[in-house]
Amino acid sequence: TIVTDFAGGSGTESDPFLISTPEDLQTMSGIYDYGAYYKLTNDIDLTEWIETNSPSNGWIPVTLRGTFDGGGHTISGLWCDSVSLAGLFSKIIHGAVAKNIKITIPEGKAICGSTAGGIAGENNGTITYCTVIGTVQNIDYEDYYYTGGIVGSNNATIGNCMFTGTVQGGFYVGGIAGFGGASIYKFYTSGDIISYRI
């Protein structure tokens, strides 16, 4: 049995861990219970958490090892800088699911990393019905890094997702995914996709 500080829930499909604060999101990073279920119960603004805990580098991305249902709520104030796998999640592992999430990145800020995406740096699971609004950019335009509006590197499935804003990077840049020949379907992008190495 894993002891947690979540708002509620036991991590099962019928009784998911309840996520209501930035601290709850960070707690997910310490949970190695593969296949756990999480449910966002309300909108979350990350601004104060970042100012208090990581003012220089922004949000500290967490690894998703289970199913995260955003419930259509918005996570705002998300930005990070100079991390390897940048996004709300650093990596979504095989079999994990991120769905029904809306991300807004503050004006003048960006999700910035070697492999960067609004939802995750790297996707090995499933991302569905997610929206990202803002700027995602690469940490180094001279190297072979991956930058996408939803994910930087996609090795699995993305569907029914939307990105609005700016994606800019070096070699591998895309409105939904910067790199990856896996399944991507029913998507919409609007804004500027900028590659400095074409």
N, C-alpha and C positions, 0 to 999 in steps of 0.2 A: 504494500500500500504506500502510495506517495503522498506525503503531507504537503499541502499547497496553501497559498494565501489568496486564492481566487475569491471572487464575490460569492460563489456558490457552485454547485454541480459536482459530479463525481467523475466526469470525463468520458461517460458512455454516450452512445448515440441518442438515447432517450433522456439523458440527464447530463448534458455537456457542461464543461467548465465554463463559468460565466465571466466574460471579460468586460470590465466597465471603466478601467483606468489605464494610463500608460504603464503603471507598475505591473498590472496584470499581464499586459503584453510582454514585458520584459521577463516576467516569471516563466513564461512559456519556454524561454531559452534554457532554463534549468531543469525542464521536465523531459526525461528521457523515456517516457511512456509512449512508445511508438503506437500510432493508431488512435490516440486520444481525440476526443471531439471538443471543440471550443465554439462558443457563441458570443458575438459582440452584442451587448444589450443596449448600447446608446452611442451617440456621436462622441468622439474623443479628440481633443485638441492637445497636440504634443508640445506646444510652444513652451509652457512652463516647465515641463519635465526636461526638455533639452536645455533651457537656460540654467537650470539647477544642476543637472547631472553631466552634461556634455556640451558646453557652449561653443567649443572650438570645432568639434567634429560632427555635431548634430546627433540624430537618432542612431542608436546602436542596433543594427539589424539582428533579428532573431531567426533561428532555423525552425521551419515548420515540419513537424514529423507526424502530424495527424490531419484532421479536417477542421478548417477554420471557416465558419459561416459569419460573414459580416452583417447579415440581416438587413442589408441595404443602407446601413449607417455609414457616416463619413468619418474618416480619420484625417484630420487637418493638421497643418503646421509641420508636416513631415519633410525633413531635408537631412542629408548627410553628406559628408565630404571626406575624400581620401580614404575610403575603405575598399577592401578587395571586392567583396560581393555586396553591392549597394541596393537598397530597396527597403520596403517595410520588412520583408523577409530577406535574409541573406541567401538562403537556399530552401527550396521546397523539395523534399526527398521523394524518392520513388514511392508511389502509393498515396502520398499526401494530397490534400485538396484545399485550395483557397477559392472561396466563392462569395458573391454578393457584397463586394467591398468597393467603396469609393474613396479614393485618395486625392487630397488637394495639397499641392506644394506651394508654399508662400511665394509671392512675387519677389524677385530678386534673390531667391534661393534656388537650389537644385538638388536632386539626388545625383551624387557624383561618385564614381568609383571605377575600378578597373573593368569590372563587369557590372553594368548598372541597368536597373529597370524599376519602374514605379512600384510594382507589386513585389518582384524578387530579382535578385541578381541572376540566379540560376534556377531554372524550373525542370525538375525531373518527375513531376506529378501532374496535377490537373488544375488549371485556372479557368474559372467560368464566371460570367456575369460580373466582371470587374471594370471599374472606370478609374482612369488616372488623368488629372488635370495639372499641368505645370511643366517644369523643365527637367529633363534627364540628360546628363552629359558625362562624357568620358574624362577620366583623370589624366590621360596622356594621348594626344591626338597622333603621336608619331608611332605608336605601337599597335599590335594586332589585338585590340580589346573589343568588347561587345557592348553595345548600347541600344536599348529599346524602350519604347514607351511603357510597355507592360513588363517585359523581362529582357535582360541582357542576352542570356544564352538559353534557348529553349530546346530541351531534349525530350519533350513529351507532348502534352495537349494544352492548347489555349483556345477557348471558344466564347463567342458572345461578349467580347470585350471592346472597350472604347478608350482611345487616347486622344486628348486635346492639349496641344501645347507645342513645345520645342524639344527635339532630340538632336543632340550634336555630339559628334565623335570623330574617330579616325577612319579605320577601314570598314568595320562592320556596324552599320547603323540602320535601324528600322523603326517604323511607327509603332509596331506591336512587339517584334523581337529583333534584336540586333543580329542574331545568328541562330541557326538551327533549322534543320529540314524536317522536323517532326510535324505533328498535326496542328494546324492553325485554321480556324474556320469562323465565319460570321463575325467579322470585325469591322471597326470604323476608326479612321484616324483623321485628324484635322489639325493643321498647323505647319510647322517647318521641320523638315528632316534634313539635317546638314551633315555632310561628310567632308572632312578636310583632306582626304587622301584619295579622292577619285582621280 
